[in-house]
Amino acid sequence: MPFNLLKKYNELLDIIGMSEPQRTKSLQAIFNRDIRDNKTFNLGVKPIHPTPDEDGVLKVETLFDHLTKEMVDKITRRREFDIHRAVRLHWVRFHIEQQKKENMLLFSVNEPDGIRTYIYDKDEKYVIVLEPLRNNTSYYLLSAYHLRGKDAQRDKMIKKYKRKLNVIY
C-alpha cells in the first residue's frame, strides 16, 4: 500500500489486487496527503474546499466518494467504486497545481446547474470539475474522472470548451 504514495503522474495506482479495506486505506492515504492535509490546495491563488453535501455542510468524506466512486443512480444518488477514478486519484493534485502545461485546457462554462470550471488533460482524457463560490474567491472541488466510452468518443469536453466563457471563474 505505501508504494502507491510514490506514484507520479501519469502512472496508475496499484489497487486491483487489494481487498476493499486495503484499497480504501491506500486511497485514503493519498487523499489525505494531497487534499485533506494539504494546506496549499489552491488553483492559482483560490483555495479549494470539499464538496458540500445536500444540507450544505462541507464533508471531506463526500469529496473522497466523488473522487473514487461513480454515481450509478441519479434518483437515489447511489455511488459505486470506480476503478478508473480511483487509480488516478493522485492526478488531482498534479493538475490542480498546474504542473502540466501542454495539451491542457482550463476554462469556465455556464451549465444548467451554474458555472463550472474545468481542468482538462487532453492527452490523458482526465477532467477535474470545480464550482466557483459566489464571491469568486475560492472553489468547491466537485469531481474528477477519466473520460471514456461515448463521452471520450464524442469529445464531450471539447464541445464544452467551445462554449467557454471569456473569463475563468
N, C-alpha and C positions, 0 to 999 in steps of 0.2 A: 504493500500500500504506500509506504513512504516514497517509493520510486516515482509515483505519479507527481509528487511535488517537484521533481526535477524536470518534468516535461516542459518543452518550449513550443511556441507557435512554429509550425503547423503540424506538430506531432499530435497524435491522438492518445488519450489516456488509456491505460491498460486496465479495464474493469470487467471484461467479458467473462473471465473465469471465476470471478468473485461471487461469494454468497451475497445476498441482499444486505445484511448488516455490514459486511466488509466493504461493499461497494459504497454504501451510504457514508461510512466512516471516511473512506478515501476522498469521496467527492466533498464531504463537509470540510475536510482539512483544506482543500483547495479553495473552497468558497470562503472559509474563514480568513485565510491568508490574503486572498485577492480582493475580497469585497467587505465582509463583516468587520474585520480588524484593520482595514486599510484606511488610515486617517487622511490620505490624499486621493480618495476615489472621486476624481473630478474629470469632467470633459472640458478641457481648457481650464477656465477659472470657475466653472459652475460645478458645485458639488452634486453628487448623485445620491439619491435616497432610495430605500426599498419601496417596492410597490405597496400602495395602501390596499387593505382588504376591503370587502364590501361595506364595512362600517366606517371606513376612512382611517382606520388605525394602521400605522406603519408596522409591517410584520416582516422581519427578516426571513422567517420560515416560508412565508408566501413567496418571496423572491427566490429562495432556493428551489421551491417547487416549479416556478415558472422557468427556471434555467435548466432543470433536469427532467421535467415532465411535460407532456403534450396534452392539451385539452382534447378529450375524446367525446365529450358530451356537453354541448353548449347550454343545454337546458339545466342540467344538474351541476354544471361546471366541474365535472369529474375529470381528473387528470391521471394519466398513467406514465410510468417511467418511459423515457425516450432515449434510447442509446445514442442517437445521432446528436442530441443536445448535450448529453452528459459527457461524452468523450471529448467535447470541445469546450468544456466549462472554463478551462484555463485561458481560452482565447478572449474571453470577455475583457479582462484587464488589459491585455495586449492591445486590443482595438480601442478601448476607452482612452488609453494613454497615447493613442495615435502613433504607435511605433512603426506601423507600416504606412508608407506614403504612396506607393504605386498601386494603380487599379483599385483605389478606394473612393467611395462616394459618401459624403456627409451632407445631408440635406433634410429639410423640413417640408411636410406636406399637410394640407388641411384634409383630414379624414372625417368620416361621419361621426366618430367619437371625439373629435377635437384634433388639435395639431399634434403630430408625431414627428420626432426627429429620428432619422435612420442613419446608422453607420453600416455601409455595405461593402464587404470584401468581395470584389468581382471574381477574383481568382478562385477563392475557396467557396463561393456562394454562401457566405455567412452573414447573417443580419443581426444587428442589435437595435432594439426599439426602445426609445426614450420618450417620455412625455414631459414637455416643459411645464414647470409650475406656473401658476397665474402671474406671478411677479417677474417671471422670466430670468430669475437669478439662480435657478437650480433645476434639476431633473428628477423624475421618477424613472427608475430602470424597470421597464415593463417585461421585457423578454429578450432572448437571444436564441437563434436557431439556425440550422443548416437548411438552406433551400434544396429541395429535391423533388423528384417526380414532376407533376404538371406545373407546379409553381416555377420550378427552375426552367423547364422547357418553354414556358410562355414568357420568360423574362419579366416576372412579376415586379421585381424591384426597378428595372429599367423603365417600366411603364409608370411607376410611382415617381421616379426621378424626372420624367418628362413633365409631371405636374408640380414640380417643386416650387416652393415659394422663393421669392427673391432674397429672403433673409433666413438664416438658420436660427431657430428659436431655442 
